Amino acid sequence: MHEQRQRADALRNADRIVRAAIAILRERGPEVSLDEIARQAGIGSATVYRRFGDRDGVIRAAFETYFAEEVEPLVLAARDAADPGGALARALTAAVDTLAAHHGLLKAARQSGASTVDIAARFMGPLGAVLVRAQQAGQVRGDLVVRDLAAIVVMALATAHPRDPAHHDPRRYLALLLSGLRPSDDGLPAPSSAEGPVTSGRSWAGGP
């Protein structure tokens, strides 16, 4: 029982730290320190270091949690759409809009190395079934994989900046990237052999 209470306390503290990081990055931007995140959470810096290792560890956890809670539901909602091609475009657009709206977290994630195609692909795994349906309907090219969709989101977000609060640039370049999904007789080059398995994402505190 004591060990169970300790694990529960550790999870609660980790959640408080991640929530604090998400909030303070939205309020004050990406330059906040680990000590400031700890103060925002009401938890000692030593506890944060023990749980996450360093500031980049906190940022990665915050980014993955935000992705799981704000983006993954948009992905899941696309699974039952009658128009799979349209559902793919809407899910990718919603994901870009949602992430671009939290510029502080997005910039911090870039700096920490958390904003990667592999992380995005973990949470976009459920789009695999939608992609297959869109391919079978002849709406998108047949050589696409889920990781390509994750890469589109990451590339569009690379154009986000604070002087563009309406996200005109990410939306413009997302539209250009989406046009490349159309069926084509020109095959794509093979993906990297280093690509790992893609599964439905879960946040660091929400499951395996």
Beta strands, then each sheet from edge to edge (+ up, - down):
end
